[in-house]
Amino acid sequence: MFGAAVRDLRKQQGLSQEAFADLVGIDRSYMGGIERGEHNVALINIQRIAAALGINISALMEHSNL
């Protein structure tokens, strides 16, 4: 699941949900919804999330299929 991958990668980098949401440029509560799988994420936000994690979109998607 995409949201679980985002949460896992965020935690691996030692970032709180709030700090990561600020880094990505989206609201913390929206980030929480992404991580819980409650939102369909727009491609621009997927790109922002990947960039904040320091990986490309392809690597993020591969991680979400684990």
C-alpha positions as CSV (number, residue, x, y, z in Angstrom):
1,M,0.0,0.0,0.0
2,F,1.3,3.4,-0.9
3,G,0.5,5.1,2.4
4,A,2.3,2.4,4.4
5,A,5.4,2.8,2.2
6,V,5.4,6.5,2.8
7,R,5.1,6.0,6.5
8,D,7.9,3.4,6.5
9,L,10.2,5.5,4.5
10,R,9.4,8.6,6.6
11,K,10.1,6.8,9.8
12,Q,13.4,5.3,8.4
13,Q,14.5,8.9,8.0
14,G,13.5,9.8,11.6
15,L,10.9,12.3,10.6
16,S,7.7,13.0,12.5
17,Q,4.5,13.1,10.4
18,E,4.2,16.8,11.1
19,A,7.9,17.6,10.1
20,F,7.5,15.5,6.9
21,A,4.2,17.2,5.9
22,D,5.9,20.6,6.3
23,L,8.8,19.3,4.2
24,V,6.4,18.1,1.5
25,G,4.3,21.2,1.7
26,I,1.0,19.7,2.6
27,D,-1.2,19.7,5.7
28,R,-0.3,17.2,8.5
29,S,-3.8,15.8,8.7
30,Y,-3.8,15.2,4.9
31,M,-0.5,13.4,5.2
32,G,-2.0,11.3,8.0
33,G,-4.9,10.4,5.6
34,I,-2.4,9.5,2.9
35,E,-0.5,7.2,5.3
36,R,-3.8,5.5,6.4
37,G,-4.8,5.0,2.8
38,E,-7.8,7.4,3.0
39,H,-6.8,9.6,0.0
40,N,-6.2,9.1,-3.6
41,V,-3.0,11.1,-4.0
42,A,-2.4,13.4,-7.0
43,L,0.7,12.8,-9.1
44,I,2.1,16.2,-8.1
45,N,1.9,15.2,-4.4
46,I,3.5,11.8,-5.1
47,Q,6.3,13.7,-6.8
48,R,6.6,16.0,-3.8
49,I,6.6,13.1,-1.4
50,A,9.3,11.2,-3.3
51,A,11.5,14.4,-3.5
52,A,11.2,15.0,0.2
53,L,12.3,11.4,0.8
54,G,15.2,11.9,-1.6
55,I,14.1,9.1,-4.0
56,N,12.5,9.0,-7.4
57,I,8.8,8.2,-8.0
58,S,9.7,4.7,-9.4
59,A,11.6,3.8,-6.2
60,L,8.7,5.0,-4.1
61,M,6.2,2.9,-6.1
62,E,8.5,-0.2,-5.9
63,H,8.6,0.2,-2.1
64,S,4.8,0.4,-2.0
65,N,4.5,-3.0,-3.6
66,L,6.4,-4.8,-0.9
